[in-house]
Amino acid sequence: MQTPTTAQIRTAIEVLKKLGERINTHAEDSVMQLSETANGANHAGHIEVGAIEQTTRIEAVATQLKQWRDELGQDRRQCVSHHV
């Protein structure tokens, strides 16, 4: 497997950020369309919890990608300093 560039990782982080925003927007829209009944409120709660769980996982992956990007940046700086 070829190691991605820091730019590719940065792009992946941005895509994940946009995905999280899309999930939240979709959840908000879905909740707004529900009727104001006990069943609607229950379903809204499930939608909100699902969105929170998904965005939490997305944020965890984005954090891992940021760490990997930082490690790659450090490795490349060390390689450059050894070649100089």
Backbone hydrogen bonds, N-H to C=O, Kabsch-Sander energy under -0.5 kcal/mol:
donor,donor_aa,acceptor,acceptor_aa,energy
9,I,5,T,-2.1
10,R,6,T,-2.4
11,T,7,A,-2.2
12,A,8,Q,-2.3
13,I,9,I,-2.3
14,E,10,R,-2.0
15,V,11,T,-2.4
16,L,12,A,-2.4
17,K,13,I,-2.2
18,K,14,E,-2.4
19,L,15,V,-2.4
20,G,16,L,-2.4
21,E,17,K,-2.0
22,R,18,K,-2.4
23,I,19,L,-2.5
24,N,20,G,-2.2
25,T,21,E,-2.5
26,H,22,R,-2.7
27,A,23,I,-2.5
28,E,24,N,-2.5
29,D,25,T,-2.6
30,S,26,H,-2.5
31,V,27,A,-2.5
32,M,28,E,-2.1
33,Q,29,D,-1.2
34,L,30,S,-0.6
34,L,31,V,-1.0
37,T,35,S,-1.6
41,A,37,T,-2.8
42,N,38,A,-2.1
43,H,39,N,-2.5
44,A,40,G,-2.6
45,G,41,A,-2.0
46,H,42,N,-1.8
47,I,43,H,-2.3
48,E,44,A,-2.6
49,V,45,G,-2.5
50,G,46,H,-2.5
51,A,47,I,-2.3
52,I,48,E,-2.4
53,E,49,V,-2.6
54,Q,50,G,-2.5
55,T,51,A,-2.7
56,T,52,I,-2.1
57,R,53,E,-2.0
58,I,54,Q,-2.4
59,E,55,T,-2.5
60,A,56,T,-1.9
61,V,57,R,-2.2
62,A,58,I,-2.6
63,T,59,E,-2.2
64,Q,60,A,-2.0
65,L,61,V,-2.5
66,K,62,A,-2.4
67,Q,63,T,-2.1
68,W,64,Q,-2.3
69,R,65,L,-2.9
70,D,66,K,-2.4
71,E,67,Q,-2.3
72,L,68,W,-2.7
73,G,69,R,-2.3
74,Q,70,D,-2.2
75,D,71,E,-2.7
76,R,72,L,-2.6
77,R,73,G,-2.1
78,Q,74,Q,-2.3
79,C,75,D,-2.2
80,V,76,R,-2.3
81,S,77,R,-2.2
82,H,78,Q,-1.8
83,H,79,C,-1.5
84,V,80,V,-1.0
